[in-house]
Amino acid sequence: MSDQERDIKRFDFKRKPKKQSNIWKLVMWGLTAPKSAKHDIQIEKINMSDLKPPYLLLSNHMSFFDFYVLAKAILPHRANYVITLDAFKDYTEWLLRAIGGICKRRFIFDLNLIRNMKYSVTKNKNILVMYPEAKYSIDGTTSVIPKSLGKMIKMLDVPVVVLNMKGTYVARPQWNKIKRDIPFRATMTKIITKEELQTLSIDEINVRVKKALSYNDWDYLKEANLSLPVEDRAKGLNKLLYKCPHCLEEGQMIGENTLLKCNACGKEWNFQKDGTLSSVDGEVYFDSVPKWYAWERKMVREEINNGTYHFETKVFVQTLPNAQKYYDQGEGYLVHDYDGYHLDCKYYGKEYHNDWSVPKNYSCHIEYDYKDYGDAVALSIDNDTFWLYPQNTKDVVTKLSLATEELYKYHFKEKAKNSEKLS
């Protein structure tokens, strides 16, 4: 360990979550009220009339607007919220602890998190709020939900409620952070009672949760007869739809105004006000963002299955050991292959290498245009998080996210095949 690293204060994940004061309940109500009016937030509550805290509230996760819907849904009750470390950094540790935040690093097992979640329902007797997708939805539909969720629900031993929101993705997708005045709708449903937890299997719990959390925000846009504004509605869409279905080139797409264009072959698509896509020359490809994104996933899966997937690039490296600041580590080199992620860089003044194996990462976190440094992928170790910004490559982090998830599936599929051969 270098002297520089030794001087770094690490985040204290052991600290117990606070029980929110009445003052902070009023503050959160005050923050929510204007947004509730602006976006006409309406919440339908199902099987909730006899339910009081403590209970587990699972919510889908599409944008920062989710917070306003959530805050209105649970009032007047208190909650403890599972919140990521980067959010603690952005909105200050003291504030997020005051409102009941429980800090975590994304996609890493932490026993302290489990203990603090249990503490929130047994000692604080609060609502425990979690986003099981662990990141904003990339394409406006349900993201990967870990199989371990059912086991955790069993351990908490409290009723389970699902908040399924509509509109918060199309109001501000991560690839286009222009705020839009879209009305928000949500259902808040008790899906599992405390008594049912005694008889339901982990698989049955997971099935019930996944069904309740299923969503497609583009369908909501059309069903509610809403429109995206003309100005810059396709801006940044290339970050999500990075591969051309006509010439199959990657990183050549450009999204501007209402048009998505491939610089390699010249093919163009109109991004319509109802969120659909249409080829300018009339040739049919994909009429929606989720269908194009699903095709990109399929293409990544084929690369993995036929043995051709490989990614490497120079990266600019930052680390986030605590909620105070990001530390610049300079240039590094990132490789992603069938064994996982491999990073070489400086780490607080010393040469550093780390590997993240495929079975350890069922998904990963990505950001577009993050902190003015560019697109990023975030990978964590026990006491630090690496924010990696690919250099001299364009629109690659969406593919990295897809490849992480597909390699995880591929690994366990191959492991099952090998077990069958041995048996």
N, C-alpha and C positions, 0 to 999 in steps of 0.2 A: 504494500500500500504506500503510495506516494504521500509526501507531506501535504500536498494540495488536497488530495482526497481525504486525508485524515481530518482536515479542517472543515470539511463539509458537514453541515448539520443534516441528519436524515430525518424524514418525517416520522412522527410518532403514531403508528397505526394502532397502538394498544389502548390509547385513551378512549374511555367510554363515551358513547354519544349522550349529548345533553337532552333533557326534556325541555322542549320549547316553552318559553315564558308566554304569558298572556300578551305582553307588549309585542312580541314578535308575531303572534297570531294576528294582531291588529295590523302590523306593518305588512304582512303578507296579503291580508285582505285588501289593504290600500293599494298595493302594487297590482293586484289582480283585477280590481274593479274597472279601471279604465280600459284594459285590454279586453275584458269580458264584454264591455259595451261595444268597443270598436269591432270586434270579431263576432259579435252576436253568439257568444259561447252558450250552447245548450247541451245539457247532460241528462240522458235518460238513465234512471237508476232502476235496476232489476234485481229482485230478491234481496234488497238492501234494508227494508223497513225495520227488521228486528236485529240488525247487526250493529254492534258497538265495538270499538277497539278493545283489545289488540287484534289485528288481522294483517295479513300480507296483501299488499296491493301491487300487482304486476301491471305495468303499462307498456304499450308500444312506444317507440321513440323515433321521432322524425325531424324535429328541429327544436330550437330553444323555446319556441312558442308552446311546446308541450307543458312547460312549467305553469303557464297561466291556466290552462285547462285543468291540470292536476290540482293546483291550489284551490280552484273553485270547487272541484269535485269533493275534496275531503273536508272543507270547512263545515262546521266549526271545530273539527277535531285536530289534534296534534299529530305530527308524524316524525319519524326519523327516515332520512333519505340516504340511500346508497349513491354516493357521488364520486366521480373520478378525481384523481389528484390534479390533473390539469385544470379542472373547474375550480378546485380549491385555490390554485394559483391565480386564476383569472378573477375570481370574485372574492378573494381574501379568505384566509383560513378562519379568522375570528368570526366573520359573518356566517360562513357555512356551518361552523360548529354551533353558533348561536341558534340557528334555525333547525338544528337537529341533524346535521350532515354526518354521515359515516363514510370516511374516505377509503378509496380502494385504487389499486392499479388495475388497468384493463388486462383481461385474459391471462391472469396469473392467480394461482391458488394462494390464499392467505388465511391462515387459521384465525388471525385477529379479526378479520372481517366476519367470519362465522360466529365468533364469540360476541362481537358487538351487535350483530343482527339478533342473536338470541337474547341479548341484554335488552334490546329495545322493546321486544314483545313481552318479556317476563318481568323486567324491573320497571322500565318506563311505561309499559302497557300502552304503547303507542301503535298507530298504524306504521307498518314498515313498508316503505316504497322502494321498489326495484324496477329497473329497466332490464329485463332478461336478455334483450338483444345486445346490450352492452355497448352500443354505438348507434349513431344516427343511421336510419335507413338510407342505403345508397340509391336505390331505384324507386322508392315510394311503396314498396311491398315488404312483407315480413322478412326479416333477416334470420340468420341462424340462431336457434335457441338451443343451448347445451343440454345434453341428456342428463347432466348432473343436477338440473333444476328440480326434478322430482324428488331426488334424495334430500335436497336441502329443504324442500317444502315439508317432507315427512319430519325432518329434524325440528323445524320451527313449531310444528304442532298447533297451528292457529288457522282459522278460516282463510280461504284464498279468494281474492277479488281481482277482477281484470278490468282495467280501464282501457278501452279501445277508442282511440281518437281518430278523427277524420278532418282533413284540411290543413293540418300543420305542416305537412311536407310540401304540398303545392304552394303554400303561402311563402315558403322560404327554403327551397331545396339547397343542400350543401354546395352543389355545383353552380348555383346562381343565387347569391345571397341578397337579392333585391327583395325587400319586404312587400308583400301583397295583401290587400284587404280582403282576405277570403274568410267566410264564416266558418266557425269550428263547431263540429258536432262530436258527441262521444256517448258511449254506453258504459255504465259502471255496473258490473254484474258480479254477484257472489256466485262462484262456480264450484266451490268445494266447501263443505261444512267441516267443522272440527271432528264430528262423528264419522264422516265419510273417510277421513284420513286414516282411520283405524283399519278400514277394509280395502281401500284402493291400493293397487300395486303402484310402484314407481312409474312403470310404463303407462298405466292407465291415467295417472296424474299428468304425465307429460302430454299425452294425447289430448286431454281435456284443456290443458293450458294452451297448447298450440292452436287448437280449434278456436278458442276464445280470442286469441291474439291475432288471428289472421286478418289481413287488411290489404287493400290496394287503393292508394289515395287518388290514382288517376281515374278509377271507376267512380269514386265519390265526386270528382270534378264534373264528370259527364252526367251522372245521375242527378246531381243538384243543379244542373244546367248553369254552371259557373264558367267564367271565361278568364284566361290568363291575359294580362295586358299586352299590347302589341310591342311596346318598347323593350328591346333586349330580352325577350322571353327565351331565346335560344342561346344567349350568351353563356358560355361555359359548359354547354351540353356535351361538347367534345370530351370533357374530362370523364364523363360517364360512358358515353358511346364513342369509344376510342378506336374501334375497328370498323373498317368499311366493309359492308356485306357484298359490295360489287367487285372490288379488286382485292379485298382481304388485307390491305395494308393497315398497319397500326400506327397510331400517333400522327396521322395526317389529317384528322378531322378538325374542322374549324366551325365553331358556333357563334354566329353574330346576328343581331336583330331577330328575325324570325326564320333564319335559314341555317341549316346544318350542311356543310359541304366537305367533300374529300379533296384535298389538294393534290393527291396522287392521280386520281382518274377523272376528277371534275364532277363526279356525281353529286346531286343536290337533293335535299329534302326540305319541305316546308314543315315547320313546327307550328301546328294550328293552335287557335285560341282555346280549343277544348282539350289540348294536351296530346292530340294524335299526331302522327307523322305521315306525310305523303310524299312520294318521290315526284320531283318536278317533271320528269319525262313520262310519268305514269306507270313505270315498271314497279310491280309490287315486291316489297321486301318485308318490312315490319311496320305495322300501323300504330305501335305504342312503344313507349320507353321500356316497360318491363319485358316485352317480347324481344326487343333488340338486346337488352342486357342478358336475358336468359340464353340467347344465341351465343353471346360472347362467353358466357360460362361454359356452354357446350364446346366451343372451340378450344378453350383452355383445358377442359377435361380430355379432349381428343389428343392434345399435345402431351398431356401427362400419360395417357394410356399407350401412346405409340412411342414414348421414350424420348421425345424431342424438347420437352420443356426445360428451359434454363434461362436465368436472368442474372445479370451482373451490371453494376454501374458504380461510378464514383458518387459519394454522398457527402453532403455537409451534415455534420453531426452536432446535435445538442443533447444535453442530458437534463433530466428533471428529478433530482434526488429528494426534493422537498417542495413546499408550496410557496417558496420565496422567489426563486428565479430559475431561468434556464441558463445552463452553462455551455458556452461554445467550446467544442472539442476539435474544431477544424475539419479537415478533409478525411474521409474514410473510404472504405471499399466494401460494398455489400454484394453478396451472392445469395441467390435463392435457387435451390435445386431439390432433388428427391430426398435429401437428408435434412432439409429445412433451411433456415437462414444462417448465414455466416458473416460476421462483421469483423473487420480489422480497422482500428483507428487509434488515435491518442485518447487516453482516458485520464483526465486530471494530470496530464504531463507525462504519463508513462504509456509505452506500447501496450496495446490491448487486443485480445481476440475473444470472441464469444460465439457459440453456436446455439441456436434455438431449434430443437429437433421437431420434426413434423408432428409426432403425437402430443407434444406440449402446446400446440397452437391450433385449436379447431377453427379459429378465425384470427383476424388482426384488425387493428384500428388504422384508418387512413383519414387524412384531411386534405382538402383542396385549398390552395392559396393560404396556407396557415402562417399567421403572424408575419405576413409580408415576405416570408422566406421561400414560398412555393409549396407545391404538393408534398405531403409527408406520409411516411409510414412510421408507426410507433411500436416499439418492441420493448418489453419490460424484463428486468431481472428482479430478484427479491427486494433490493434496496435502491433501484434506480430505473428510470425509463429513458430509452434512447429515441430521440426524434430524428429521423433520417430523411433528408431531402435529396432525392435523386438529381444529379447534375447532368447536363448535356443530353437529357432524354425528355420526351414530352408525353404527358398523359399515360403514365405507366402504373400509378398506384392502384387504380381500379383493378387492373389485371393482377397485381400482386395480391390484392384482397381475394379475388376469385381463386387464384392459384393456391393460396394458403388453405382455403376451405376445401378445394378439390383434392389437394395432396393429402389432407387429413382423411378424407373419405377413402382415397386410394390406398393409403397405408393400412387402414383397418380391413379393407376389402382383401388386400393381398395377404394380410396376416391370417384372415379367416380361411383363405384358400390353402395356405401352407399348413394350417392346423388340420384341415380336412384330409390333406395328403398324408399327414403323419398318423392319423387315426385309422 
